[in-house]
Amino acid sequence: QVPRFRPLTHGKPPIVAVVNLKGGVGKTTLTANLGAVASHMGLKPLLVDLDYQNSLSALALPPQVRADIQDREQVVRKLIESPEPTGDDVLALMQRIENTNGFVLATDEHLTSSEMEVMARWLTGGTTDDVRYRLRNALHSDEVQSAFDLILIDCPPSVGELTQTALT
């Protein structure tokens, strides 16, 4: 079932998906810089890396931190794979961006295969929920909405499930 439209209301963070179907046009750089400016202004941004190339994660986190969270599978794909991700799941998976007010939901190299598996399971009736709304529901939770001032989503250069998820 499609969740009803929820207009932006005062006190709730805008959720912005940075999308362009062409690669190499600066989506990740724009997302990172918008997050940095928001943090510099005293806001608390959440950056969500939905791009297979992991570039936003690499910009936001030192290599050892990325390796640790990938070993623990503390990455955004866990939200995509879960039938009912919660706001608490988002808060448990995010990482603070050093020396800022910002946080990132990092990705890993398994995001592409997870995207295909989840979509195939949904299309063949293997799951009852609409997988395109999983991330939306988690980001719209009271826990996430009250924790951040801005949510920015870096998208892959495609019209696959991840970009659809970001746009929903």
N, C-alpha and C positions, 0 to 999 in steps of 0.2 A: 504494500500500500504506500502510495506517495504521501509523504508528510505535507501538511498544509504549509503554504507560504508563510514565512515569518518576517515581517518587515523589520528593518533596523530600528531599534528603540533607544531612547536616551539611556546611557549607562551600560549599554551592551557593546562589545567590541565588533567593529566591522570585520567581516571575513572577506579577504580579497584573494582571488585566484589570479596569478600572473600566467597568462596563456598566450602562446603564439605557436602555430603549427610548424614553423620553421625553426630549426636548431641554430644555435650560434648567434642569436639576435639580442642576447643580454637579459633573458628572463631571470636567470639566477643572480646576476649582478644587480639587477633592479630590485629583486626580492631582498637580497642581503643589505643593500644600501638603504632601502625603505625601513628595514628593521633596525639598522644602525642609527638612522636619523630619529626614529621613534624612541629608541632607547636613550639617545643623547638628549632628547626633549623630556626625559623623565617618565616616559610611558613604558609599559611592560608588554613587549610584543612576543608572540609565539610564531616561529617560522616552521613551516611544514614542508619537508623535502619529499615530493612525490616524483621526482625526476630520477630515472634509472641511472643517470651518470653520477649521482651522489655528490655533485659539485657544491651544493649548498651546505651539505653536511661537512664537506672538506673545508669550506671557507669558515664555518662557524666553530668547528671543534678541532683540537689538536689531534694528530695521528694516534697517539696512545689512547686517548679517550674514545675515539671512533673504533679502534680495535677492541677495546673493552666492551663497549655497548654492542658491538656486532657479535662478540663471543657470547654475551649474555642474551642475545636476541632481543635487546631493548630498543627496537626499531619500529617505525611507523607501519610496516607491513603487518605487524601483529594486530593492529586495529582493523586493517583490511580483511585479514583472515578470520577475525572473531565475528560470530553472528550478531552479537550484541555488545559492541565496545561501549564503555562508559567514560564519563569524564574522569573518573578516578584512574582508568587505564591510561588516558592521555597524560595525566599528571605523573603517573608512575614511569612512563616511557620517555618523557621529555628530559632534555639536558640543558643546564644553564650554560649560556655562552659567556665565557670568561670575561671578567671586567665590564659587564654590561647588565642591564635589566632584562635582557632577552633570553629566550629559551628556544630550543630547536627540537623538533621531532625528526630525528635522523633517519636515513634509509640505509639499505645495504644492497649487495649484488643479487639478492634473492627476490627483490621486489618484482621483477619482470615475470618470473615463473609463478609467483604467488598471484599476480594479477590474472594470468592466464588460467590457473587452476580454479580460482574463485569464480571467475566469469563462466568457465565451462560448467562448473557445478551448478551455478545459478540457472544457466540456459537449459540444462538438462533436467531441472527440477530437483536437484540434489540439496537445495536449501530453500526455505520458504520465504526468507526475507529478500528484499531487493538490495543487492550488494552495493549498488551505487549510492545508497544513503547511509551506509555504516559510519563513515567518517563524519558526515553531516550531523548525525545524531549525537556522536561523541563530542564534537566541537560546539554543539548547541546546548550541551548539558549545563546545568547551573554551576557545577564545579569549574568548568572551563570558562564559561561566560563571566564569572566573578573574579577569575584569576588574571585575566589579560585585558589590555586596552586595545589590542590590534592583533589580528591573526592573518598571516600572509602565507599563501600556498604556492610553492614553486612547482610548476607542472612540466611534464615531459612534452617534447615536440610531436605529439600524436593525438588522435581522437580516440584513444583506447579508454578502457575502463577507468584508469587513474585520472585522466583529464575529465571524464564525465563525473567522476566522484568529486573532484575539486569544484566543478561548476554547479553541482547540486548543493 
